[in-house]
């Protein structure tokens, strides 16, 4: 038995849980990582705890799982592609240890989707942002032009 009488605030309000972040662009950094078995035991994933850097949500946790090995080839392919996006975004293309990914800022576009199992809304990374990409081309504007051919 442990005496915890002086180690908590008896007047603290219960946590309301996390509401999803608004969709948009954020800067993250990974602060913890663990390579572990999937919940179904059909593969291995890199579980990362990241946090928001700057803005209104500074230091808010954001959890990312990369399904690197899986009996389901599609799940593994998605996990490998997502992990490739992370590696490119932080500039560590061939890490030997997940700690090499820690405390390096990277940009993402975050969206919101409903979970398949519960229907609750959750955040997902829609896109990794790369510093080495040229700016997106400007959309073309429609130019009115007259027909230069003469009517026959």
Secondary structure as the mmCIF struct_conf table of DSSP 4:
data_model
#
loop_
_struct_conf.conf_type_id
_struct_conf.id
_struct_conf.beg_label_comp_id
_struct_conf.beg_label_asym_id
_struct_conf.beg_label_seq_id
_struct_conf.end_label_comp_id
_struct_conf.end_label_asym_id
_struct_conf.end_label_seq_id
TURN_TY1_P TURN_TY1_P1 UNK A 5 UNK A 6
BEND BEND1 UNK A 7 UNK A 8
TURN_TY1_P TURN_TY1_P2 UNK A 10 UNK A 11
HELX_LH_PP_P HELX_LH_PP_P1 UNK A 12 UNK A 15
HELX_LH_PP_P HELX_LH_PP_P2 UNK A 18 UNK A 22
BEND BEND2 UNK A 23 UNK A 23
STRN STRN1 UNK A 24 UNK A 37
TURN_TY1_P TURN_TY1_P3 UNK A 39 UNK A 40
BEND BEND3 UNK A 41 UNK A 42
STRN STRN2 UNK A 43 UNK A 52
BEND BEND4 UNK A 54 UNK A 55
TURN_TY1_P TURN_TY1_P4 UNK A 56 UNK A 59
STRN STRN3 UNK A 61 UNK A 70
BEND BEND5 UNK A 71 UNK A 72
HELX_RH_AL_P HELX_RH_AL_P1 UNK A 73 UNK A 90
TURN_TY1_P TURN_TY1_P5 UNK A 91 UNK A 91
BEND BEND6 UNK A 93 UNK A 94
BEND BEND7 UNK A 96 UNK A 97
HELX_RH_3T_P HELX_RH_3T_P1 UNK A 98 UNK A 101
STRN STRN4 UNK A 102 UNK A 102
TURN_TY1_P TURN_TY1_P6 UNK A 103 UNK A 103
STRN STRN5 UNK A 106 UNK A 114
TURN_TY1_P TURN_TY1_P7 UNK A 116 UNK A 118
STRN STRN6 UNK A 121 UNK A 129
TURN_TY1_P TURN_TY1_P8 UNK A 131 UNK A 132
BEND BEND8 UNK A 133 UNK A 133
HELX_LH_PP_P HELX_LH_PP_P3 UNK A 134 UNK A 142
BEND BEND9 UNK A 149 UNK A 149
HELX_LH_PP_P HELX_LH_PP_P4 UNK A 150 UNK A 151
#
